[in-house]
Amino acid sequence: MSVLTALYQTYNNALKNNMVDRTDLLDQQTLLLPVYHSSKKSTGANDIIEVTLSENGDFIKAEWVPKDRIVIFPITENSIIRAGSANAPHPLCDELSYVAKEYDSEKHKEYNNKLKDWISYMENGNFSPLLKIVSSYLIKETIYQDCVINLFAGMNYQINEDYSVTINQAEKPEKVIKLEKTFVTFQVETKSSTEANLTVSTSREIHQNYIDYVRYEKSNQPQIKCDISGEDTYCVSRHRGLLGNAKLISISNHNETYYGRFDDGEEVVHIGYEVSQKIHLMVKYLLENNENRKQLGDSSFLVNWFSDDIGNAEAADLTSAILPYDDLDEEDMEEDTSPRTFGGGKSSYINDYITGKKRDVKPDEKFYLMILDKIANGRISVKYFKELPKSDLFERVEKWYLTTSWPFFNGKTKRVSYQTPSLFNYADAIFGNENSKGYMECKAGKLRTKTVERLLSCILEHKKIPLDIKNRMLENLCKRSSFDKTWNYVVNVGCSIFKKYQIDYQIRKEVNEMLEPDRQDRSYLYGSLLAVYEKLEQDALRINSSEGDDKRTTNAERLWTAYTKMPARTMKILEEKIQPYREKLKKNNYKTANYYDILTTDIVNKIRELDGFEQEKNKPLSEEFVFGYYAQKQEFYKKREKKSSEYDNEQKEGGMK
């Protein structure tokens, strides 16, 4: 299925399920607009006026619409794409330069003509109370004076020749307000205290009346078969913009694009006017709804939705970290008030699937994902589109989790839990640097976006992780000196990537994060040995340490890069450099020093017994050295926990005596 067909069918499905034009929820959630309508959000900078009328059509008041309030209004085929000095009014709510006679006589005349056409339709048996009241007021041609007098009442103001308003404020410089670009909407104050006021934004009756009017008007136009719906209808070649005026569907300005097959650009594709409306309103909704949209870069967006859940209440945010909420305490879940994402422990659907609690997914339910990129001021590119059965999505996300999950320490809960980093975390760790705030950041926006896109295709299309991503991660981990506060985190992200790589390329069927004493892999053993050298020196530095000594960089850390490139040669240097620390440890804690000696000897012997040791002893290490290093460190951590636990038990037993 094409992306346009998917969007069109999604809108129709929403229409059948009464999910379109839910004006009763306008202040609570993003609204999927009815066809032939658009919306505008107030910036709070006096950009929208709401005029209140009586049921008799008399002016009552005019007020500035508060910040973030959304108004809905009807549009025409030309008005929704107008730009510059084009004379293309909306049919009811519009800027004062159209609605008021004072500004531009030609604009106002065209505005009145559009309004009169709609009124004529109403008077021919298609009655709309709200339209009748508002139009009876507009005929009076007093809207400019009414608004100015009401909005600036009590202020010292004057109207200028260009109809701007100058406000003189005591001890303040005068302020000039230009109103011609100010948008105007309407409401009617009802007499009954139990009934809500009628507004153009929330009245589904006037919305439907306008839809019926447009359908009637366009039925008299030439009818052509629409390539999306397959029906004979009125087709358009100009479509509304998204992300400003950037077009999802447009005819190329370069004739050579279609010459040879067509006489002109309009022959390339035929899309019905209403079909176009549905497609673009669907995209508008997806881009405006935080649950559906994720910004990948400055002008790149990922949007996804389900066929049975266009609002994405299931919150399938594929770019977030994946952490099945079985790993969270109930207390943590209650405190978490973030939006539901399957990376935040709140998506009962996908997380339940991963943890095995929910497997009954209907086979006919679909999942859609696309990446939109504003490639120019007038163009939007669909860089990626994927349609999947919902069950396939869950299975592929589950596989991604199983092949990338790794233990991460949570600083808030003080617990270690298995999770898969977000795609942004991967991009930052692979191509970023540690910044002054102490976290990884990839400042190359396009590179970050492209990496996220590539990893998304790995999830959705069962692709192997790209080798260049694995290799770059390994290069980063060979540069130990580049990391300070983020080192342990970057190691964990690296292990997650290397786990995926080894499973994808069948190097290993399973990757164990725990120490495997019987592993006979050269790089793994060298990594384990490096962790022993590091821990030995750290323990020695803690003995009778002066302030800051125990935090000093160890020789293992300083020689890290050389060790990964020429391990055997660097191992000899390390042995010499840590000898004083080994002696210090023996004098103060012989048992611990002896443990490290036995461990070091055992690992070194295993390395020397490997086939081809002499030929490969200074060959650069593979990603296995990271697993060996990580596993050995975790083994030390486990032993420390065990000793602490034994000490606590002894204290408790002693207390009981």
Helices and strands as residue ranges (DSSP letters): H 3-16, G 23-25, E 37-41, E 48-53, E 59-64, E 70-74, G 79-81, E 94-95, H 96-99, H 105-123, H 129-138, H 143-151, E 157-159, E 165-167, E 175-177, E 183-188, E 198-199, H 204-218, E 224-225, E 232-233, E 235-236, G 255-257, G 265-267, E 271-272, H 273-288, E 293-295, E 300-306, G 325-327, H 330-335, H 348-354, E 366-376, E 379-389, H 390-404, E 406-410, E 415-419, H 423-431, E 433-434, E 440-441, H 445-460, H 467-477, G 480-482, H 487-504, H 522-542, G 549-551, H 555-558, H 560-565, H 567-577, H 579-588, H 590-608, H 613-616, H 624-656
